Amino acid sequence: MSIVSRKEFLQRTAMAGSVLLLSQLESFALTKAEKKIKIAIIGCGSVSGQYLPHLSKSPYVELVSVCDIKPERAKKRAEEFNVPNHFPHIDQLLAGPDFDLMVTLTDMQEHGRLNKQALNAGRHVWSEKPLANTYKEGKALVDLAESRKLRIWGAPAVVNSPQFAFMSKALQEGKLGKVSSAHAHYGHTGPTWSAFFYEEGGGSLPDLGVYNIATLTGLLGPAKSLVAMTSIVTPDRAVDDKGKIPVKAEDNAMILMDHGNGVISHVQCGFNYFDPYGHEGKGQDRPTIIIWGTQGNMALVGYDWAPYGVDMATRDHEQSQRFLPDPGTYVWQQGATVISESLATGKEPLINVHHALHVLEIIEAARESGKTGKRVRLQSEFKWPIV
């Protein structure tokens, strides 16, 4: 039997302790990484075809159920992404296998009703835009979630892009001097696959303008008031599910927002814009968002939901430079995946429901201004700056 010196004993004990600690840390990290958020998706149309591939690759997600009022669509998505359950109605979805987060991807007119039902059933909610049909309905959803110790979030996820972060930090660092003005636009000739875009509660503002409104308020701060004009350029549309229909919601809109401190921004959107890059976004190499200041300007290249860089010129460097030509892992459909990781890890996301609520108020106020011709003051705010 060999005799071990006190020094050797302490060294061996320390090594054994280190191995044990490392093993425990690895076990803890593995357990944390393996925590999955159980998800149910309601709405199995075109948008689900973008969400499901992204969600299915997340280590924080377990896809439990899909649901659609057209049962064949739910069945098809379930088979395509190996989701064990599919249902034709939200009542059956909520009464079925348990899940943590409902992802709402239905016609926009149904979002408020469905989101409320999920919250009342004790589920967290990620909702595609808009969060609800009116600001009052959206505020009630946020209050309901808070009263039940639940969370609700709303698209878009534009604040997650590295280009947004770059622009936000440049503004905060004073790279453009005193900011005065900004412009954003997004449009195409209009979707054909569903009538809901053109029916009451639809329109170009909640479908298209919502992105630019979220980006400009995210960069410049909450809007204090606005004036707007809205119109219908194409009174009838031919759509896949209902044939020829009358257009009831605006397909053309322009908004002027006052952010305070002299800063004014402009958003234009519509379903009557010929733009070969408009709907898919791929290949767009021109700016769609521009911000001007007394000492510089910068422009987001591509769309805010599909960015390809930021061009900036300043008094110190008058030749425009392009920054961040790669969006990295950012894609517009990542919102529910990011929220799942947040629920699993406790890390607070950049996406904030009060920002989505502010955007919803702006959309509703723009329609009111368009009808009355009057300036509309806004009441909602959100934590700013975001990045």
Secondary structure, 3 states (H helix, E strand, C coil): CCCCCHHHHHHHHHHHHHHHHHHHHHHHHHHHHHCCEEEEEECCCCCHHHHHHHHHCCCCEEEEEEECCCHHHHHHHHHHCCCCEEECCHHHHHHCCCCCEEEECCCHHHHHHHHHHHHHCCCEEEECCCCCCCHHHHHHHHHHHHHCCCCEEECCCHHHCHHHHHHHHHHHCCCCCCEEEEEEEEECCCCCCCHHHCCCCCCHHHHHHHHHHHHHHHHHCCCCEEEEEEECCCCEEEECCCEEEECCCCCEEEEEEEEECCEEEEEEEECCCCCCCCCCCCCCCCEEEEEEECCEEEEEEEECCEEEEEEEEECCCCCCEEECCCCCCCCHHHHHHHHHHHHHHCCCCCCCHHHHHHHHHHHHHHHHHHHHCCCEECCCCCCCCCC
